[in-house]
Amino acid sequence: MAEMLVAQRREQLLSELKASGGLKVVDLATRLGVSRATVRRDLLDLEAEGRLSRVRGGAVVTSSHDATVMEIDDEPATAAGGAHAGPPSPERTLGLLVPSATYYYPRVVAGVQAVAAERGARAVISLSDYTQGDEAERIDDLRASGASGLLVASAAGHELPAETQGLLEATGLPFLLMERQPSDPFASCEFVVSDHRQGAFAAVGHLARLGHRAVALFTNGSPTADQVRDGHRAAVERLALAPDAPFHDSGRPTMGSAEAAEHYERFIEACLASGTRAALVHSDHDAIELMRRLRVRGLRTPDDMALIAYDDEIASLADVPLTAVAPPKQQLGEQAAQLLLDRIDAPDPADVPVRQLFLQPRLVVRSSCGAQAAHRGN
């Protein structure tokens, strides 16, 4: 029902724009009875669907294919027909360093953008492409670009290397880690992270409640893998599940390669040999590929093997829609931007306490684990 309401609101938003020919975000928020942050999130999502493009100035409708042009600040448009009127020049700039622009992090970045726009700031981005050796240069580029503070998801694992933390401290800029924590648990360092241990624990617990006494685990060597493994292990111990259910980490082989295929087949063979008929799989892509390979063997999901994916990026698009653990990616970006801007805007940043925030993922129940499709928070 909540998704239907979101869809209806977004259609109403488009209708308002088309009817008026041009509105500012503050006007749209008033007409729809929601916050400006909600309007901006809707506009960002509609843009991602190809129904919007962003320019500076008011939200207007162009005559070409009824395409809607939106704003990211609240100043009126200065160029007609949806033309770009030049970039905004806010006083504060958030520099983002993230490892990917194609998977997981786009929603995090969208959350940062929404809050930055709401608070009159801007965001600039640099991509490490999971190459840790380039991070010093990326950090220096963001500092040189005039960033007022840094939001950083390191290319390394979940624990930020002390060397990278030293580089960030040397910039003299306030910084906050996203989906990363310092390697030193006592370091005075701000971060916002998804609690992937709890996400994995909830997934295994759900399968246990469905009657599975053995739950296998497949991970792909990502920075999140160790935490997913910890959550899986804790659930197995606390719920007295079979301790010898298969665990396999593929180590991030090239997708579609013979090496990747070998990892999938070894995992399936281990599950069948042990009688394990349920698995938590990180990530969505790996879960979809495992489902395909099970089907080639004449095995059905969920009847012969119940699956839960981790990430919920494309899980709903599988042949059998995948139940998935959904980290709160956009909300994480929003919280990170809020905390960093609070520190930047404080008369004396030293008076702001160091904040370390954990966000719990939710389990989105679909068809692949044998339960009735529904959305449930966990």
The 8 nearest C-alpha neighbors of each residue, nearest first, counted from 0:
[[1, 3, 2, 4, 5, 374, 6, 373],
 [0, 2, 4, 3, 5, 6, 374, 7],
 [3, 1, 5, 4, 0, 6, 7, 8],
 [2, 4, 6, 0, 1, 5, 7, 8],
 [3, 5, 7, 1, 2, 6, 8, 0],
 [4, 6, 2, 8, 3, 7, 9, 1],
 [7, 5, 3, 9, 4, 8, 2, 10],
 [6, 8, 4, 10, 9, 5, 3, 11],
 [9, 7, 11, 5, 6, 10, 12, 4],
 [8, 10, 12, 6, 11, 7, 5, 13],
 [9, 11, 7, 13, 12, 8, 14, 6],
 [10, 12, 14, 8, 9, 13, 15, 7],
 [11, 13, 9, 15, 10, 14, 8, 16],
 [14, 12, 10, 16, 11, 15, 17, 9],
 [13, 15, 11, 17, 12, 16, 18, 10],
 [16, 14, 18, 12, 13, 17, 19, 11],
 [17, 15, 13, 19, 14, 18, 20, 21],
 [16, 18, 14, 20, 15, 19, 60, 13],
 [19, 17, 15, 16, 20, 14, 21, 13],
 [20, 18, 16, 21, 17, 15, 22, 59],
 [19, 21, 59, 60, 17, 16, 18, 22],
 [59, 22, 20, 58, 19, 16, 57, 60],
 [23, 21, 58, 57, 26, 59, 16, 27],
 [24, 22, 57, 26, 58, 25, 73, 27],
 [23, 25, 27, 26, 28, 35, 73, 22],
 [24, 26, 28, 23, 27, 35, 29, 73],
 [27, 25, 29, 23, 24, 28, 22, 30],
 [28, 26, 24, 30, 29, 25, 31, 23],
 [27, 29, 25, 33, 35, 31, 26, 34],
 [30, 28, 26, 32, 27, 31, 25, 33],
 [29, 31, 27, 28, 32, 26, 33, 15],
 [32, 30, 28, 29, 33, 27, 12, 8],
 [31, 33, 29, 30, 28, 34, 27, 35],
 [34, 32, 28, 31, 37, 35, 29, 38],
 [35, 33, 37, 36, 28, 38, 32, 29],
 [34, 36, 38, 28, 37, 25, 39, 24],
 [35, 37, 39, 34, 38, 113, 40, 117],
 [38, 36, 40, 34, 35, 39, 41, 33],
 [39, 37, 35, 41, 36, 40, 28, 42],
 [38, 40, 42, 36, 41, 37, 113, 43],
 [41, 39, 43, 37, 42, 38, 36, 113],
 [42, 40, 38, 44, 39, 43, 45, 37],
 [41, 43, 39, 45, 44, 40, 46, 38],
 [42, 44, 46, 40, 41, 45, 39, 47],
 [43, 45, 47, 41, 46, 42, 40, 48],
 [46, 44, 48, 42, 47, 50, 43, 51],
 [45, 47, 51, 43, 49, 48, 50, 44],
 [46, 48, 44, 45, 49, 43, 50, 51],
 [49, 47, 45, 46, 50, 44, 51, 43],
 [48, 50, 46, 47, 51, 45, 52, 66],
 [49, 51, 46, 45, 48, 66, 67, 52],
 [52, 50, 46, 67, 68, 49, 45, 66],
 [51, 53, 68, 46, 69, 67, 54, 50],
 [52, 54, 69, 68, 70, 51, 55, 71],
 [55, 53, 83, 70, 69, 56, 68, 52],
 [54, 56, 70, 84, 83, 71, 76, 86],
 [76, 57, 55, 75, 70, 74, 54, 77],
 [58, 56, 76, 23, 75, 70, 22, 59],
 [57, 59, 69, 22, 21, 70, 23, 68],
 [21, 60, 58, 20, 68, 67, 57, 16],
 [61, 59, 67, 20, 17, 68, 66, 16],
 [62, 60, 63, 66, 65, 67, 80, 81],
 [61, 63, 65, 64, 60, 66, 80, 67],
 [64, 62, 65, 61, 66, 60, 67, 80],
 [65, 63, 66, 62, 61, 67, 60, 50],
 [66, 64, 63, 62, 61, 67, 60, 17],
 [67, 65, 64, 61, 63, 50, 60, 51],
 [68, 66, 60, 51, 61, 59, 65, 69],
 [67, 69, 52, 59, 51, 58, 53, 60],
 [70, 68, 58, 53, 54, 52, 59, 67],
 [69, 71, 55, 56, 58, 57, 54, 72],
 [70, 72, 116, 55, 69, 73, 53, 54],
 [73, 71, 70, 116, 74, 55, 56, 119],
 [72, 74, 23, 24, 75, 25, 56, 57],
 [73, 75, 56, 72, 76, 57, 23, 55],
 [76, 74, 56, 57, 77, 73, 23, 55],
 [56, 77, 75, 57, 78, 74, 55, 84],
 [78, 76, 84, 75, 56, 79, 55, 57],
 [77, 79, 82, 84, 76, 83, 81, 80],
 [80, 78, 81, 82, 77, 76, 83, 84],
 [81, 79, 82, 61, 78, 59, 60, 62],
 [80, 82, 79, 68, 61, 83, 78, 59],
 [83, 81, 80, 78, 79, 84, 54, 55],
 [84, 82, 54, 85, 55, 81, 78, 86],
 [83, 85, 78, 55, 77, 82, 86, 56],
 [84, 86, 83, 87, 55, 54, 88, 82],
 [87, 85, 88, 55, 84, 83, 54, 89],
 [86, 88, 89, 85, 55, 121, 72, 84],
 [87, 89, 86, 90, 121, 120, 91, 92],
 [90, 88, 120, 91, 87, 119, 121, 92],
 [89, 91, 88, 120, 92, 119, 121, 147],
 [92, 90, 120, 147, 89, 121, 93, 146],
 [91, 93, 146, 121, 147, 122, 120, 94],
 [92, 94, 122, 148, 146, 149, 147, 121],
 [93, 95, 149, 123, 146, 141, 122, 124],
 [96, 94, 124, 150, 151, 149, 123, 125],
 [95, 97, 151, 125, 126, 152, 124, 150],
 [98, 96, 152, 126, 99, 127, 95, 151],
 [97, 99, 128, 127, 129, 126, 154, 152],
 [100, 98, 128, 101, 97, 104, 126, 102],
 [99, 101, 105, 104, 102, 98, 126, 97],
 [100, 102, 99, 105, 103, 104, 98, 106],
 [101, 103, 104, 100, 99, 105, 312, 106],
 [104, 102, 105, 106, 312, 101, 328, 107],
 [103, 105, 107, 106, 102, 108, 100, 99],
 [106, 104, 108, 107, 100, 103, 109, 101],
 [107, 105, 329, 109, 108, 104, 328, 110],
 [108, 106, 332, 329, 104, 328, 110, 109],
 [107, 109, 111, 105, 110, 106, 332, 104],
 [110, 108, 106, 112, 111, 107, 105, 113],
 [111, 109, 332, 333, 329, 113, 107, 108],
 [110, 112, 332, 333, 108, 336, 109, 114],
 [113, 111, 109, 115, 110, 114, 116, 108],
 [112, 114, 110, 116, 111, 115, 39, 36],
 [113, 115, 117, 116, 111, 112, 333, 118],
 [116, 114, 120, 112, 118, 117, 121, 113],
 [117, 115, 119, 113, 114, 118, 72, 120],
 [116, 118, 114, 115, 119, 36, 113, 35],
 [119, 117, 115, 116, 120, 114, 340, 113],
 [118, 120, 116, 117, 115, 89, 121, 72],
 [121, 119, 115, 91, 89, 118, 92, 116],
 [120, 122, 92, 115, 93, 116, 89, 91],
 [121, 123, 93, 92, 94, 112, 124, 115],
 [124, 122, 94, 95, 93, 121, 125, 92],
 [125, 123, 95, 94, 96, 122, 126, 97],
 [124, 126, 96, 95, 137, 97, 127, 123],
 [127, 125, 97, 98, 128, 96, 99, 124],
 [126, 128, 98, 129, 130, 97, 134, 154],
 [129, 127, 98, 130, 99, 126, 154, 97],
 [128, 130, 154, 98, 127, 131, 155, 99],
 [131, 129, 127, 128, 132, 154, 133, 134],
 [130, 132, 154, 133, 134, 155, 129, 127],
 [131, 133, 130, 134, 135, 136, 127, 154],
 [134, 132, 131, 136, 135, 130, 137, 127],
 [135, 133, 137, 136, 131, 132, 138, 127],
 [134, 136, 138, 137, 133, 139, 166, 132],
 [135, 137, 139, 134, 138, 133, 140, 132],
 [138, 136, 134, 140, 139, 135, 133, 141],
 [137, 139, 141, 135, 140, 136, 134, 142],
 [138, 140, 142, 136, 137, 141, 143, 135],
 [141, 139, 137, 143, 138, 142, 136, 144],
 [142, 140, 144, 138, 143, 139, 94, 146],
 [141, 143, 139, 146, 144, 140, 145, 138],
 [142, 144, 140, 145, 141, 139, 146, 138],
 [145, 143, 141, 142, 146, 140, 94, 123],
 [146, 144, 143, 142, 147, 141, 92, 94],
 [145, 147, 92, 94, 142, 148, 93, 144],
 [146, 148, 92, 91, 93, 145, 172, 149],
 [149, 147, 173, 172, 93, 146, 174, 94],
 [148, 150, 174, 94, 93, 95, 151, 175],
 [151, 149, 95, 175, 174, 176, 94, 96],
 [150, 152, 96, 176, 177, 95, 153, 149],
 [151, 153, 97, 177, 96, 176, 179, 178],
 [152, 154, 155, 151, 159, 97, 98, 179],
 [155, 153, 129, 131, 98, 130, 127, 152],
 [154, 156, 153, 131, 159, 157, 222, 129],
 [157, 155, 222, 158, 154, 159, 223, 153],
 [156, 158, 179, 222, 180, 159, 223, 178],
 [159, 157, 182, 180, 181, 156, 179, 160],
 [158, 160, 181, 182, 180, 179, 157, 161],
 [161, 159, 162, 163, 182, 158, 164, 181],
 [160, 162, 164, 163, 165, 159, 182, 181],
 [163, 161, 165, 160, 164, 166, 159, 167],
 [164, 162, 166, 165, 160, 161, 167, 159],
 [163, 165, 161, 167, 166, 162, 168, 160],
 [164, 166, 162, 168, 163, 167, 169, 161],
 [167, 165, 163, 169, 164, 168, 162, 170],
 [168, 166, 164, 169, 165, 170, 163, 174],
 [167, 169, 165, 170, 166, 171, 164, 172],
 [168, 170, 166, 167, 171, 165, 172, 164],
 [171, 169, 172, 168, 167, 166, 142, 139],
 [170, 172, 169, 168, 173, 167, 174, 148],
 [173, 171, 148, 170, 174, 147, 149, 168],
 [174, 172, 148, 149, 171, 175, 343, 339],
 [175, 173, 149, 148, 150, 172, 176, 339],
 [174, 176, 189, 150, 190, 151, 149, 339],
 [175, 177, 190, 151, 179, 150, 152, 189],
 [176, 178, 152, 191, 179, 151, 192, 190],
 [179, 177, 192, 152, 191, 193, 176, 157],
 [180, 178, 157, 177, 176, 158, 159, 152],
 [179, 181, 158, 159, 157, 190, 182, 176],
 [182, 180, 159, 183, 158, 184, 186, 160],
 [183, 181, 158, 159, 160, 184, 180, 161],
 [182, 184, 181, 186, 185, 161, 180, 158],
 [185, 183, 186, 182, 181, 180, 187, 188],
 [184, 186, 183, 187, 181, 188, 182, 180],
 [187, 185, 183, 188, 184, 181, 182, 189],
 [188, 186, 185, 353, 189, 184, 181, 183],
 [187, 189, 186, 190, 353, 181, 175, 355],
 [190, 188, 175, 355, 354, 353, 176, 187],
 [189, 191, 176, 355, 175, 177, 356, 180],
 [192, 190, 356, 177, 357, 335, 355, 178],
 [193, 191, 178, 357, 177, 358, 194, 356],
 [192, 194, 358, 195, 357, 359, 326, 178],
 [193, 195, 359, 196, 197, 358, 357, 192],
 [196, 194, 198, 197, 193, 226, 227, 199],
 [197, 195, 230, 226, 199, 227, 198, 194],
 [196, 198, 200, 195, 199, 194, 230, 201],
 [197, 199, 195, 360, 201, 196, 200, 324],
 [198, 200, 230, 202, 196, 227, 201, 197],
 [199, 201, 230, 197, 234, 203, 198, 202],
 [202, 200, 204, 198, 199, 203, 197, 205],
 [203, 201, 199, 205, 204, 200, 198, 206],
 [204, 202, 206, 200, 205, 201, 207, 234],
 [205, 203, 207, 201, 202, 206, 200, 208],
 [206, 204, 208, 202, 207, 203, 201, 209],
 [205, 207, 209, 203, 208, 204, 211, 202],
 [208, 206, 211, 204, 210, 209, 205, 212],
 [207, 209, 205, 210, 206, 204, 211, 203],
 [210, 208, 206, 207, 211, 205, 370, 369],
 [209, 211, 207, 208, 212, 206, 205, 213],
 [212, 210, 207, 213, 206, 209, 277, 214],
 [211, 213, 240, 207, 241, 210, 214, 239],
 [212, 214, 241, 211, 275, 240, 244, 215],
 [215, 213, 277, 278, 244, 275, 212, 216],
 [214, 216, 278, 245, 244, 246, 277, 279],
 [215, 217, 246, 279, 278, 280, 247, 245],
 [216, 218, 280, 247, 248, 246, 281, 279],
 [219, 217, 248, 281, 224, 220, 280, 247],
 [218, 220, 249, 251, 250, 248, 221, 281],
 [219, 221, 250, 251, 224, 218, 248, 249],
 [220, 222, 223, 224, 219, 251, 156, 218],
 [223, 221, 156, 157, 224, 220, 155, 225],
 [224, 222, 221, 226, 225, 227, 157, 195],
 [223, 225, 227, 221, 226, 222, 220, 218],
 [226, 224, 228, 227, 223, 229, 222, 221],
 [225, 227, 229, 196, 228, 224, 223, 195],
 [228, 226, 224, 230, 199, 196, 229, 225],
 [227, 229, 225, 231, 226, 230, 224, 232],
 [230, 228, 226, 232, 227, 231, 196, 233],
 [231, 229, 196, 200, 199, 233, 227, 232],
 [230, 232, 228, 234, 229, 199, 233, 200],
 [233, 231, 235, 229, 230, 234, 228, 236],
 [234, 232, 230, 236, 235, 231, 237, 229],
 [235, 233, 237, 200, 231, 236, 232, 238],
 [234, 236, 240, 232, 238, 233, 237, 239],
 [237, 235, 239, 233, 234, 238, 232, 240],
 [238, 236, 234, 239, 235, 233, 240, 232],
 [237, 239, 235, 240, 236, 234, 204, 207],
 [240, 238, 236, 237, 235, 241, 242, 234],
 [241, 239, 235, 212, 238, 213, 242, 236],
 [240, 242, 213, 243, 244, 212, 239, 235],
 [243, 241, 244, 240, 235, 236, 213, 239],
 [242, 244, 241, 245, 213, 246, 273, 215],
 [243, 245, 215, 213, 242, 241, 214, 275],
 [246, 244, 215, 269, 270, 243, 216, 247],
 [245, 247, 216, 215, 217, 244, 248, 266],
 [246, 248, 217, 218, 249, 216, 266, 245],
 [249, 247, 218, 219, 250, 217, 220, 246],
 [250, 248, 219, 251, 262, 220, 247, 218],
 [249, 251, 220, 219, 248, 252, 221, 218],
 [252, 250, 219, 220, 249, 253, 221, 259],
 [253, 251, 259, 250, 254, 258, 249, 256],
 [254, 252, 256, 255, 251, 259, 258, 257],
 [253, 255, 256, 252, 259, 251, 260, 258],
 [254, 256, 253, 259, 257, 260, 258, 252],
 [257, 255, 259, 258, 253, 254, 260, 252],
 [256, 258, 260, 259, 261, 255, 253, 262],
 [257, 259, 261, 256, 260, 252, 262, 253],
 [258, 260, 256, 262, 261, 257, 252, 255],
 [261, 259, 257, 263, 258, 262, 264, 256],
 [260, 262, 264, 258, 259, 263, 265, 257],
 [263, 261, 265, 259, 260, 264, 249, 266],
 [264, 262, 260, 266, 261, 265, 267, 289],
 [263, 265, 267, 261, 266, 262, 268, 260],
 [266, 264, 268, 262, 263, 267, 261, 269],
 [265, 267, 269, 263, 264, 268, 262, 270],
 [268, 266, 270, 264, 269, 265, 271, 263],
 [267, 269, 265, 271, 266, 270, 272, 264],
 [270, 268, 266, 272, 267, 271, 245, 273],
 [271, 269, 275, 267, 273, 268, 272, 274],
 [270, 272, 274, 268, 273, 269, 275, 267],
 [271, 273, 269, 270, 274, 268, 275, 267],
 [274, 272, 270, 275, 271, 269, 244, 245],
 [273, 275, 271, 272, 270, 276, 213, 269],
 [276, 274, 270, 273, 213, 277, 271, 214],
 [275, 277, 304, 305, 274, 303, 270, 278],
 [278, 276, 305, 214, 304, 306, 275, 215],
 [279, 277, 215, 214, 306, 216, 280, 305],
 [278, 280, 307, 216, 308, 306, 215, 217],
 [281, 279, 217, 308, 286, 282, 216, 309],
 [282, 280, 309, 218, 308, 217, 283, 219],
 [281, 283, 309, 285, 284, 280, 308, 310],
 [284, 282, 286, 308, 314, 285, 309, 287],
 [285, 283, 287, 282, 286, 288, 313, 314],
 [284, 286, 288, 282, 283, 287, 289, 281],
 [285, 287, 283, 289, 288, 284, 280, 308],
 [288, 286, 290, 284, 285, 289, 317, 283],
 [287, 289, 291, 285, 290, 286, 284, 292],
 [290, 288, 286, 292, 291, 287, 285, 293],
 [289, 291, 287, 293, 288, 292, 286, 294],
 [292, 290, 288, 294, 289, 293, 287, 295],
 [291, 293, 295, 289, 294, 290, 288, 296],
 [292, 294, 298, 290, 296, 291, 295, 289],
 [293, 295, 297, 298, 291, 296, 292, 299],
 [296, 294, 292, 297, 293, 291, 298, 290],
 [295, 297, 293, 294, 298, 292, 299, 291],
 [296, 298, 294, 295, 293, 299, 292, 303],
 [299, 297, 294, 293, 296, 303, 300, 295],
 [300, 298, 303, 302, 294, 301, 304, 297],
 [301, 299, 302, 304, 305, 303, 367, 290],
 [300, 302, 305, 304, 367, 368, 369, 303],
 [303, 301, 300, 299, 304, 305, 369, 298],
 [302, 304, 299, 301, 298, 300, 276, 305],
 [305, 303, 276, 301, 300, 277, 302, 306],
 [304, 306, 301, 368, 277, 300, 367, 276],
 [307, 305, 278, 368, 367, 277, 279, 304],
 [306, 308, 279, 322, 323, 280, 321, 278],
 [309, 307, 323, 280, 283, 286, 281, 282],
 [308, 310, 281, 324, 282, 323, 283, 311],
 [311, 309, 325, 312, 324, 282, 283, 326],
 [312, 310, 325, 314, 323, 313, 309, 324],
 [311, 313, 310, 314, 283, 103, 102, 315],
 [314, 312, 316, 315, 311, 283, 317, 284],
 [315, 313, 321, 311, 283, 316, 317, 312],
 [314, 316, 320, 313, 321, 317, 311, 322],
 [317, 315, 314, 313, 320, 318, 321, 319],
 [316, 318, 320, 319, 315, 314, 287, 321],
 [319, 317, 320, 316, 287, 321, 315, 290],
 [318, 320, 317, 367, 321, 366, 300, 316],
 [321, 319, 315, 317, 366, 365, 318, 316],
 [322, 320, 367, 314, 315, 365, 323, 366],
 [321, 323, 365, 364, 307, 363, 367, 308],
 [324, 322, 308, 307, 363, 311, 309, 321],
 [323, 325, 362, 309, 310, 361, 198, 311],
 [324, 326, 311, 310, 361, 360, 323, 362],
 [325, 327, 360, 328, 193, 310, 324, 361],
 [328, 326, 330, 360, 329, 331, 325, 193],
 [327, 329, 107, 331, 330, 326, 106, 332],
 [330, 328, 110, 107, 106, 332, 331, 327],
 [331, 329, 333, 332, 327, 328, 334, 110],
 [332, 330, 328, 334, 329, 333, 327, 335],
 [331, 333, 110, 107, 111, 335, 329, 330],
 [334, 332, 110, 330, 111, 336, 331, 335],
 [333, 335, 337, 331, 336, 332, 330, 338],
 [334, 336, 332, 338, 333, 337, 191, 331],
 [335, 337, 339, 333, 111, 334, 338, 340],
 [338, 336, 334, 340, 335, 339, 341, 333],
 [339, 337, 341, 335, 340, 336, 334, 342],
 [338, 340, 342, 336, 341, 337, 343, 335],
 [341, 339, 343, 337, 342, 338, 344, 336],
 [342, 340, 338, 344, 339, 343, 345, 337],
 [341, 343, 345, 339, 348, 340, 344, 351],
 [342, 344, 340, 341, 345, 339, 348, 148],
 [345, 343, 341, 342, 340, 346, 348, 347],
 [344, 346, 348, 342, 347, 343, 341, 351],
 [347, 345, 348, 344, 343, 350, 342, 349],
 [346, 348, 345, 349, 350, 351, 342, 344],
 [349, 347, 345, 342, 350, 351, 346, 343],
 [348, 350, 347, 351, 352, 342, 345, 346],
 [349, 351, 348, 347, 352, 345, 346, 342],
 [352, 350, 348, 349, 342, 353, 345, 347],
 [353, 351, 354, 350, 349, 348, 342, 189],
 [352, 354, 189, 351, 188, 355, 187, 190],
 [353, 355, 189, 352, 356, 190, 338, 188],
 [356, 354, 190, 189, 191, 353, 357, 188],
 [355, 357, 191, 190, 354, 192, 358, 189],
 [356, 358, 192, 193, 194, 191, 359, 355],
 [359, 357, 193, 194, 192, 360, 356, 327],
 [358, 360, 194, 193, 357, 361, 197, 198],
 [361, 359, 326, 198, 325, 327, 324, 193],
 [362, 360, 376, 377, 325, 324, 363, 359],
 [361, 363, 324, 377, 323, 376, 364, 325],
 [364, 362, 374, 323, 322, 375, 324, 361],
 [363, 365, 322, 373, 372, 374, 362, 375],
 [364, 366, 372, 322, 321, 320, 367, 373],
 [367, 365, 320, 372, 369, 368, 370, 321],
 [368, 366, 321, 301, 306, 322, 369, 305],
 [367, 369, 305, 301, 306, 366, 370, 322],
 [370, 368, 301, 366, 367, 305, 371, 302],
 [371, 369, 368, 366, 372, 365, 364, 367],
 [370, 372, 373, 366, 365, 369, 364, 368],
 [373, 371, 365, 364, 366, 370, 374, 322],
 [374, 372, 364, 365, 371, 375, 363, 370],
 [373, 375, 363, 364, 376, 372, 362, 365],
 [376, 374, 363, 362, 373, 377, 364, 361],
 [375, 377, 361, 362, 374, 363, 360, 364],
 [376, 361, 362, 375, 201, 360, 359, 198]]
